[in-house]
């Protein structure tokens, strides 16, 4: 078979293995945890302008900063 076919076949096998929670031979990239409050403090913004600037609600930002919720799901969706 062709090199292109072999490459596609390997990619499909990796996807199937990953879907079956078999991560052998598969690279999974997970973003590091983010301290949202520290990032906000570093840029010198209060909660309201920070949330507005990046397009999420102030309530969501508060949840992230208190640790009630984690922004990782949003980050992974945007990645």
PyMOL commands that place a pseudoatom at each C-alpha (Angstrom):
pseudoatom trace, name=CA, resn=UNK, resi=1, chain=A, elem=C, hetatm=0, pos=[0.000, 0.000, 0.000]
pseudoatom trace, name=CA, resn=UNK, resi=2, chain=A, elem=C, hetatm=0, pos=[0.976, 3.652, -0.260]
pseudoatom trace, name=CA, resn=UNK, resi=3, chain=A, elem=C, hetatm=0, pos=[2.660, 5.721, 2.428]
pseudoatom trace, name=CA, resn=UNK, resi=4, chain=A, elem=C, hetatm=0, pos=[-0.437, 7.945, 2.613]
pseudoatom trace, name=CA, resn=UNK, resi=5, chain=A, elem=C, hetatm=0, pos=[-2.628, 4.902, 3.256]
pseudoatom trace, name=CA, resn=UNK, resi=6, chain=A, elem=C, hetatm=0, pos=[-0.306, 3.638, 5.991]
pseudoatom trace, name=CA, resn=UNK, resi=7, chain=A, elem=C, hetatm=0, pos=[-0.327, 7.056, 7.655]
pseudoatom trace, name=CA, resn=UNK, resi=8, chain=A, elem=C, hetatm=0, pos=[-4.121, 7.294, 7.554]
pseudoatom trace, name=CA, resn=UNK, resi=9, chain=A, elem=C, hetatm=0, pos=[-4.452, 3.723, 8.828]
pseudoatom trace, name=CA, resn=UNK, resi=10, chain=A, elem=C, hetatm=0, pos=[-2.120, 4.445, 11.759]
pseudoatom trace, name=CA, resn=UNK, resi=11, chain=A, elem=C, hetatm=0, pos=[-4.018, 7.625, 12.618]
pseudoatom trace, name=CA, resn=UNK, resi=12, chain=A, elem=C, hetatm=0, pos=[-7.336, 5.791, 12.612]
pseudoatom trace, name=CA, resn=UNK, resi=13, chain=A, elem=C, hetatm=0, pos=[-5.924, 3.040, 14.820]
pseudoatom trace, name=CA, resn=UNK, resi=14, chain=A, elem=C, hetatm=0, pos=[-4.720, 5.682, 17.296]
pseudoatom trace, name=CA, resn=UNK, resi=15, chain=A, elem=C, hetatm=0, pos=[-8.160, 7.312, 17.346]
pseudoatom trace, name=CA, resn=UNK, resi=16, chain=A, elem=C, hetatm=0, pos=[-9.845, 3.959, 18.001]
pseudoatom trace, name=CA, resn=UNK, resi=17, chain=A, elem=C, hetatm=0, pos=[-7.387, 3.148, 20.791]
pseudoatom trace, name=CA, resn=UNK, resi=18, chain=A, elem=C, hetatm=0, pos=[-7.928, 6.559, 22.364]
pseudoatom trace, name=CA, resn=UNK, resi=19, chain=A, elem=C, hetatm=0, pos=[-11.713, 6.194, 22.140]
pseudoatom trace, name=CA, resn=UNK, resi=20, chain=A, elem=C, hetatm=0, pos=[-11.386, 2.906, 24.015]
pseudoatom trace, name=CA, resn=UNK, resi=21, chain=A, elem=C, hetatm=0, pos=[-9.326, 4.617, 26.759]
pseudoatom trace, name=CA, resn=UNK, resi=22, chain=A, elem=C, hetatm=0, pos=[-6.191, 2.795, 25.645]
pseudoatom trace, name=CA, resn=UNK, resi=23, chain=A, elem=C, hetatm=0, pos=[-3.648, 5.599, 25.614]
pseudoatom trace, name=CA, resn=UNK, resi=24, chain=A, elem=C, hetatm=0, pos=[-0.620, 3.448, 24.789]
pseudoatom trace, name=CA, resn=UNK, resi=25, chain=A, elem=C, hetatm=0, pos=[1.193, 5.092, 21.914]
pseudoatom trace, name=CA, resn=UNK, resi=26, chain=A, elem=C, hetatm=0, pos=[-1.135, 8.093, 21.954]
pseudoatom trace, name=CA, resn=UNK, resi=27, chain=A, elem=C, hetatm=0, pos=[-0.011, 11.536, 23.055]
pseudoatom trace, name=CA, resn=UNK, resi=28, chain=A, elem=C, hetatm=0, pos=[-2.614, 13.346, 25.094]
pseudoatom trace, name=CA, resn=UNK, resi=29, chain=A, elem=C, hetatm=0, pos=[-1.933, 17.016, 25.739]
pseudoatom trace, name=CA, resn=UNK, resi=30, chain=A, elem=C, hetatm=0, pos=[-3.613, 18.442, 28.806]
pseudoatom trace, name=CA, resn=UNK, resi=31, chain=A, elem=C, hetatm=0, pos=[-3.278, 22.128, 29.613]
pseudoatom trace, name=CA, resn=UNK, resi=32, chain=A, elem=C, hetatm=0, pos=[-1.775, 23.088, 32.967]
pseudoatom trace, name=CA, resn=UNK, resi=33, chain=A, elem=C, hetatm=0, pos=[-4.086, 24.314, 35.708]
pseudoatom trace, name=CA, resn=UNK, resi=34, chain=A, elem=C, hetatm=0, pos=[-4.586, 28.055, 35.601]
pseudoatom trace, name=CA, resn=UNK, resi=35, chain=A, elem=C, hetatm=0, pos=[-4.806, 30.368, 38.608]
pseudoatom trace, name=CA, resn=UNK, resi=36, chain=A, elem=C, hetatm=0, pos=[-7.334, 32.776, 37.131]
pseudoatom trace, name=CA, resn=UNK, resi=37, chain=A, elem=C, hetatm=0, pos=[-7.178, 35.143, 40.087]
pseudoatom trace, name=CA, resn=UNK, resi=38, chain=A, elem=C, hetatm=0, pos=[-3.384, 35.436, 39.744]
pseudoatom trace, name=CA, resn=UNK, resi=39, chain=A, elem=C, hetatm=0, pos=[-3.694, 36.122, 36.010]
pseudoatom trace, name=CA, resn=UNK, resi=40, chain=A, elem=C, hetatm=0, pos=[-6.310, 38.795, 36.664]
pseudoatom trace, name=CA, resn=UNK, resi=41, chain=A, elem=C, hetatm=0, pos=[-4.163, 40.382, 39.374]
pseudoatom trace, name=CA, resn=UNK, resi=42, chain=A, elem=C, hetatm=0, pos=[-1.125, 40.339, 37.107]
pseudoatom trace, name=CA, resn=UNK, resi=43, chain=A, elem=C, hetatm=0, pos=[-2.925, 42.346, 34.442]
pseudoatom trace, name=CA, resn=UNK, resi=44, chain=A, elem=C, hetatm=0, pos=[-4.290, 44.685, 37.112]
pseudoatom trace, name=CA, resn=UNK, resi=45, chain=A, elem=C, hetatm=0, pos=[-7.989, 44.333, 36.365]
pseudoatom trace, name=CA, resn=UNK, resi=46, chain=A, elem=C, hetatm=0, pos=[-10.986, 43.975, 38.633]
pseudoatom trace, name=CA, resn=UNK, resi=47, chain=A, elem=C, hetatm=0, pos=[-13.413, 41.113, 38.066]
pseudoatom trace, name=CA, resn=UNK, resi=48, chain=A, elem=C, hetatm=0, pos=[-16.013, 42.974, 35.999]
pseudoatom trace, name=CA, resn=UNK, resi=49, chain=A, elem=C, hetatm=0, pos=[-13.708, 44.411, 33.303]
pseudoatom trace, name=CA, resn=UNK, resi=50, chain=A, elem=C, hetatm=0, pos=[-11.662, 41.194, 33.169]
pseudoatom trace, name=CA, resn=UNK, resi=51, chain=A, elem=C, hetatm=0, pos=[-14.740, 39.044, 32.586]
pseudoatom trace, name=CA, resn=UNK, resi=52, chain=A, elem=C, hetatm=0, pos=[-16.125, 41.473, 30.005]
pseudoatom trace, name=CA, resn=UNK, resi=53, chain=A, elem=C, hetatm=0, pos=[-12.792, 41.679, 28.177]
pseudoatom trace, name=CA, resn=UNK, resi=54, chain=A, elem=C, hetatm=0, pos=[-12.597, 37.906, 27.718]
pseudoatom trace, name=CA, resn=UNK, resi=55, chain=A, elem=C, hetatm=0, pos=[-16.291, 37.277, 27.115]
pseudoatom trace, name=CA, resn=UNK, resi=56, chain=A, elem=C, hetatm=0, pos=[-17.557, 35.404, 30.156]
pseudoatom trace, name=CA, resn=UNK, resi=57, chain=A, elem=C, hetatm=0, pos=[-19.785, 36.419, 33.015]
pseudoatom trace, name=CA, resn=UNK, resi=58, chain=A, elem=C, hetatm=0, pos=[-18.545, 37.868, 36.280]
pseudoatom trace, name=CA, resn=UNK, resi=59, chain=A, elem=C, hetatm=0, pos=[-20.351, 35.017, 38.075]
pseudoatom trace, name=CA, resn=UNK, resi=60, chain=A, elem=C, hetatm=0, pos=[-18.342, 32.462, 36.087]
pseudoatom trace, name=CA, resn=UNK, resi=61, chain=A, elem=C, hetatm=0, pos=[-15.127, 34.279, 36.935]
pseudoatom trace, name=CA, resn=UNK, resi=62, chain=A, elem=C, hetatm=0, pos=[-16.029, 34.257, 40.617]
pseudoatom trace, name=CA, resn=UNK, resi=63, chain=A, elem=C, hetatm=0, pos=[-16.669, 30.500, 40.501]
pseudoatom trace, name=CA, resn=UNK, resi=64, chain=A, elem=C, hetatm=0, pos=[-13.260, 29.963, 38.902]
pseudoatom trace, name=CA, resn=UNK, resi=65, chain=A, elem=C, hetatm=0, pos=[-11.494, 32.138, 41.449]
pseudoatom trace, name=CA, resn=UNK, resi=66, chain=A, elem=C, hetatm=0, pos=[-13.182, 30.403, 44.410]
pseudoatom trace, name=CA, resn=UNK, resi=67, chain=A, elem=C, hetatm=0, pos=[-12.423, 26.995, 42.943]
pseudoatom trace, name=CA, resn=UNK, resi=68, chain=A, elem=C, hetatm=0, pos=[-16.096, 26.003, 42.644]
pseudoatom trace, name=CA, resn=UNK, resi=69, chain=A, elem=C, hetatm=0, pos=[-15.598, 25.412, 38.944]
pseudoatom trace, name=CA, resn=UNK, resi=70, chain=A, elem=C, hetatm=0, pos=[-12.626, 24.905, 36.707]
pseudoatom trace, name=CA, resn=UNK, resi=71, chain=A, elem=C, hetatm=0, pos=[-11.913, 26.802, 33.480]
pseudoatom trace, name=CA, resn=UNK, resi=72, chain=A, elem=C, hetatm=0, pos=[-10.193, 23.736, 32.004]
pseudoatom trace, name=CA, resn=UNK, resi=73, chain=A, elem=C, hetatm=0, pos=[-13.329, 22.648, 30.120]
pseudoatom trace, name=CA, resn=UNK, resi=74, chain=A, elem=C, hetatm=0, pos=[-13.524, 26.024, 28.404]
pseudoatom trace, name=CA, resn=UNK, resi=75, chain=A, elem=C, hetatm=0, pos=[-9.819, 25.958, 27.603]
pseudoatom trace, name=CA, resn=UNK, resi=76, chain=A, elem=C, hetatm=0, pos=[-10.014, 22.449, 26.167]
pseudoatom trace, name=CA, resn=UNK, resi=77, chain=A, elem=C, hetatm=0, pos=[-13.039, 23.395, 24.064]
pseudoatom trace, name=CA, resn=UNK, resi=78, chain=A, elem=C, hetatm=0, pos=[-11.171, 26.373, 22.616]
pseudoatom trace, name=CA, resn=UNK, resi=79, chain=A, elem=C, hetatm=0, pos=[-7.919, 24.498, 22.035]
for i in range(1, 79): cmd.bond("trace and resi %d" % i, "trace and resi %d" % (i + 1))
show_as sticks, trace
zoom trace
